[in-house]
Amino acid sequence: MTKFQIVHNPRCSKSRDALAILKEHGIEPEIIEYLNGGLNRELLLKIIETLNIHPKEMVRTKEEEFQALKIDLNNSQDVIKALLDHPKLLERPIVLKGNKAVIGRPPENVLSLID
């Protein structure tokens, strides 16, 4: 069985809901608390590649912190650096399973990874 990982913020209701859905299906994912140092460049690049998206699609642009930083969303390297320096800006939750991943907004998106 391919292991599941969830990039998780326990204070976020969507993240908690996505984790609950996984557990309801008997899945105990590896929990990566990205706000507590769990996010590194290697993991972030893996997420971007697996989701097959531009990094800007993972940014919470409504956060005050984002507005203050004035990030060029079209510059992938600037976005990656901003997400690593300010992980609060990362859209969450993100669930990975092998070579597949989804952003759990809405949390039911994780169902697409469950066989």
N, C-alpha and C positions, 0 to 999 in steps of 0.2 A: 504494500500500500504506500502510495506517495504521501509524504508528510505535508501537512498544512502549516503555514505560518500566517500570523496575523500581526500587522503593524498596527498597534493598538494604543489607544488613550483611554484608560479606565474611567476618566471623568466625562467622556463623550458618550451620549446616549446611543448614537448610531453605531459607535464602536462596540459598546456593550451589547447592543441588539444583534450585531453581526456575530459576535462571539457566542451569544446564546443560541443562535441558529445552528452554528457549527456543532455546539455541544448537544443540542437536541437531536442531531443526526449521528451522535456517537463519536464525534471528532474532537480530539483533544489537541488543538494546534499548539505549535511553539508560539509563545506570546512575546512579541518584540515591543517593549515599551519605548517607543522612539523618543519620547520627551526626557527619558532618564538615561540617555547615552546609547540607546539601542540602534540608532541610525548612524551609519557610516557611509563613506563614499561608495564602497563596494556594493553594499545592500541597495543604496539609492539607485546606482546604475543598473543593477539587476532588475529592480522594480520597473524602471523606465523601459528597459529592453523588453521585459516580459509583457508589460502592458502595451508595448508598441505605440507609445504616445510621445508627444513633445513634452518636455518637463513642465512647461507652463500650465498644462492641463492638470497638474497635481498641486497647484498653488491655491491656497485659500485667499483670494484677492480681497475679500471683505474685511479681513483682519486689519485693525489699526496699524499693527506692526508692518504689514505689507505696504500700506499707504505711505508710511514714514520712510521706508527704504528706497522708494522710487526705482524699483527693479525693472530692467529692460526685459520684458517677458519673451521677446523674440531672440534673446541671446541665451542659448542653452546653458553655457558655462556660468553665466551670471545667476541664472535660476537655480542651478545645482548648488552653487556656492551659497546662495541665500537660504536654500532649504537645509543645508548642512549647518549653517551658522544660526539659523532661526527655525528649528524643526516645528515650531508651533504653526508654521505656514503650510505644512504638509497636509494635503487632503487625507482624510482618514474615514474609516479604516481601509487598509489595503490587505487583501487576502491573497496569498500565493499558494499554488499547488503545482509543483514540478515546473513545467514550462508554460503555465497558465496563471493569470492573475486578474483580479477585479478590484475596483474601488467600490467599497460597500456603501454606496449612496445611491439608492436606498439599500439598507442592509440585506434585503432579499436578493441583491445581486450575487451574493455568495452562493446561492443555490445553484448557479450555473457551473460551479466547480465540483459539486457533489455528484458522484456517479449514481 
